[in-house]
Amino acid sequence: MNGSSEGPVALPWPLFGLRLGTAQLELRPARESDCLALAARVPDDLELDPGATRYAVDEPLNRRAAILQGWWRALGTWTPDEWILSFAVVHDGGLVGSQTLEGPGFRSTRTVDTASWLVPDARGRGWGTQARAAVLALAFGALGAEAAVTSAWRDNHASLGVSRSLGYADNGVQLHPRGDSRDEMVHLRMSRSVWTSRARPAVTIEGFEACRPYFGL
Ligand SMILES: CC(C)(COP(=O)(O)OP(=O)(O)OC[C@H]1O[C@@H](n2cnc3c(N)ncnc32)[C@H](O)[C@@H]1OP(=O)(O)O)[C@@H](O)C(=O)NCCC(=O)NCCS
């Protein structure tokens, strides 16, 4: 049974059909197999949510479980007002990292947040910037965002470098607990007018129309 007499069956989760393309990367919403493969490669320097559940297992396993639960939670709790879209970042057919786009209260705030990581040997080639630019093209384009925000520890020069090279401006600092002490979290913001004021590298977006209702658009 494939429903052929009624035409093709619509994907019940059309977000899995979304594709973003940059010069060197493809971004696809992470499916179960991507999540398992990416969790196995999550880098040691990625700081996880200190509130993640702790299990009585080795730290690497605990980190992987936390990453997986984050992805599952995001899919299971998705609403048009509160969504987190995690993309698998692919280069030349191989998984190289994760790029997340979040819309907390998106229909009223029209503001997106981002987070990302790349495996160590994929860094320093401009791919972090390409992956961020890809989700910003979706946000400021099809989704109609008015602003993008992001945050990084003051000493995360690569993450801050991605943000600054794309045109984000400082938006304040806050002290947050870090390990046994505290440290400065740097907040950055880019308005729609700044995004559109510069020529941006081409990003292809496929499969968005079927996703529109899932963003409440
Ligand atoms: C953050 C991360 C995704 C950036 O990806 P990347 O591919 O290494 O970054 P890019 O090559 O696109 O570099 C972006 C900019 O930052 C600069 N930069 C990159 N690494 C840097 C470093 N270690 N120190 C100083 N500047 C750096 C680059 O020169 C570039 O600036 P430019 O465009 O003005 O030349 C990646 O480094 C990573 O996975 N880090 C670990 C996880 C993490 O911290 N994620 C962010 C959590 S908030």
The ligand as an ORCA input file, in Angstrom:
! r2SCAN-3c Opt
* xyz 0 1
  C      32.370     27.740     16.666
  C      32.655     26.908     15.431
  C      31.361     26.246     14.934
  C      33.185     27.892     14.349
  O      33.405     27.196     13.152
  P      34.705     27.402     12.243
  O      34.447     26.720     10.962
  O      35.903     26.976     13.013
  O      34.761     28.980     12.015
  P      35.145     29.736     10.663
  O      36.296     29.035      9.997
  O      33.909     29.934      9.858
  O      35.691     31.121     11.239
  C      34.842     32.210     11.504
  C      35.645     33.422     11.910
  O      36.212     33.241     13.207
  C      37.620     33.318     13.134
  N      38.149     32.248     13.964
  C      37.915     30.936     13.813
  N      38.539     30.237     14.774
  C      39.179     31.161     15.530
  C      40.003     31.064     16.694
  N      40.252     29.885     17.268
  N      40.496     32.202     17.205
  C      40.246     33.401     16.645
  N      39.440     33.557     15.541
  C      38.933     32.436     15.004
  C      37.972     33.121     11.683
  O      39.171     33.748     11.318
  C      36.787     33.737     10.984
  O      36.886     35.137     10.962
  P      36.960     35.946      9.549
  O      35.701     35.551      8.800
  O      36.965     37.365      9.973
  O      38.188     35.425      8.891
  C      33.718     25.812     15.694
  O      34.941     26.426     15.990
  C      33.355     24.858     16.821
  O      32.744     23.828     16.565
  N      33.737     25.142     18.089
  C      33.462     24.249     19.242
  C      32.007     24.255     19.639
  C      31.544     25.636     20.061
  O      32.192     26.302     20.849
  N      30.386     26.037     19.518
  C      29.785     27.314     19.829
  C      29.045     27.277     21.110
  S      28.342     28.872     21.439
*
